[in-house]
Amino acid sequence: MEQPRIRVAAYVIRHRTVAELLVFDHVGMPEAGTQIPAGGVHSGEDLEQAVLREVAEETGLFDVSVVNQIAVEDRPHPLTRQPRRTTFFHLRAMPDTADAWIHRVDSDGDDHGLTFACRFSALPLDIPLADHQDAWLAKILS
């Protein structure tokens, strides 16, 4: 049996008058859908380090903290059908974090050079996230 790709995903929540989730869209790639920060774990990296790195790489936010691990999901990649295991985390952003911004990814990963339009959206979301990334969001809201 093929080993799954190990990944992390981040539900970054900002609390103001209501709880808000950090989401982003790929600039110029509407087919990618609205997403949360997520990606692969590097060799020797623990899961909490990986989720903090992914948030920083994909959104430019460094002032976030891990609250807890929400779920572990084994589900194949939607296009390649390759096995993958994603650990979802709840993270907290500061209340004074900007409402929206544009971020260009600067990393050694596949998303290097991509531009993301980041924003906080009030919960519950009014649109589904790409690749069923919202599957575990209710665990934060309950």
C-alpha positions in Angstrom: 0.0 0.0 0.0 1.3 3.4 -0.9 2.1 5.8 2.0 -0.1 8.9 2.2 1.3 12.3 1.7 1.3 14.0 5.1 -0.3 17.4 5.2 -1.7 20.1 7.5 -4.6 22.5 7.2 -5.3 25.7 9.2 -8.6 27.1 10.4 -7.2 30.5 11.4 -9.9 32.3 13.5 -10.1 36.0 14.3 -12.6 37.0 16.9 -14.3 40.4 16.6 -18.0 40.8 17.0 -18.3 37.4 15.4 -15.8 34.6 14.7 -14.1 35.0 11.3 -12.1 32.4 9.3 -9.1 33.3 7.2 -9.6 32.2 3.6 -7.9 33.0 0.3 -8.5 32.8 -3.4 -5.8 32.3 -6.1 -5.6 35.5 -8.1 -6.2 34.7 -11.7 -7.3 31.1 -11.0 -11.0 31.2 -9.9 -11.3 27.4 -10.7 -9.1 26.7 -7.6 -11.9 27.9 -5.3 -11.8 29.5 -1.9 -9.3 27.7 0.4 -7.7 27.8 3.8 -3.9 27.5 4.3 -2.8 23.9 3.8 0.1 21.9 2.5 2.7 19.2 2.9 4.8 18.6 6.0 8.6 18.7 5.4 10.9 15.9 6.5 11.8 16.3 10.2 9.1 19.0 10.8 6.5 18.4 13.4 2.8 19.1 12.6 2.5 22.3 14.6 5.6 23.7 13.0 4.3 22.8 9.6 0.9 24.4 10.0 2.5 27.7 11.3 4.9 27.6 8.3 2.0 27.0 5.8 0.0 29.9 7.2 3.1 32.2 7.0 4.0 31.0 3.4 0.5 31.2 2.0 -0.8 34.4 3.7 2.2 36.2 5.1 0.8 36.0 8.7 3.3 35.2 11.4 1.4 36.5 14.4 -0.9 33.4 14.8 -0.9 30.7 17.5 -2.0 27.1 17.5 -5.1 26.5 19.7 -5.5 22.8 19.2 -5.6 19.9 16.7 -9.2 19.4 15.3 -9.1 16.2 13.2 -7.1 13.9 11.1 -8.6 13.0 7.7 -7.5 10.3 5.3 -8.8 11.2 1.8 -7.2 10.9 -1.6 -6.3 14.0 -3.6 -9.3 15.0 -5.7 -7.5 15.0 -9.0 -4.6 12.5 -8.7 -6.4 10.2 -6.3 -3.0 9.8 -4.5 -3.4 9.0 -0.8 -3.0 11.8 1.7 -3.5 12.3 5.4 -4.4 15.9 6.5 -4.3 17.1 10.1 -6.6 20.1 10.7 -5.7 22.7 13.3 -7.5 25.5 14.9 -5.3 28.6 15.1 -5.9 32.1 16.5 -5.2 35.4 14.8 -5.0 38.7 16.6 -8.2 40.9 16.5 -6.3 43.7 14.8 -5.2 41.6 11.9 -6.1 43.2 8.6 -9.5 42.4 7.0 -8.0 41.6 3.6 -4.7 41.7 1.7 -2.8 40.3 -1.3 0.1 38.0 -0.7 2.7 36.6 -3.1 4.0 33.2 -2.1 7.8 33.0 -1.6 8.7 29.4 -0.7 10.5 26.4 -2.1 7.1 24.6 -2.7 4.8 24.2 -5.7 3.0 27.4 -4.8 6.1 29.6 -5.1 5.2 32.8 -7.1 1.4 32.3 -6.8 -0.6 35.3 -5.6 -3.4 34.9 -3.1 -6.2 37.3 -2.1 -6.5 36.7 1.6 -9.5 37.8 3.8 -11.4 37.0 6.9 -15.0 35.7 6.4 -17.6 35.7 9.1 -18.7 32.3 10.3 -20.7 30.3 9.4 -19.4 30.6 5.8 -21.8 31.4 3.0 -19.9 29.4 0.4 -18.2 26.0 0.6 -14.4 25.7 0.6 -12.5 23.9 -2.1 -11.7 20.3 -1.7 -14.2 19.9 1.3 -11.7 21.9 3.5 -14.7 23.0 5.6 -15.5 19.5 6.7 -14.2 19.9 10.2 -15.1 23.6 10.8 -18.2 22.8 12.9 -15.8 21.4 15.6 -14.7 25.0 16.2 -18.2 26.5 16.1 -19.8 24.0 18.5 
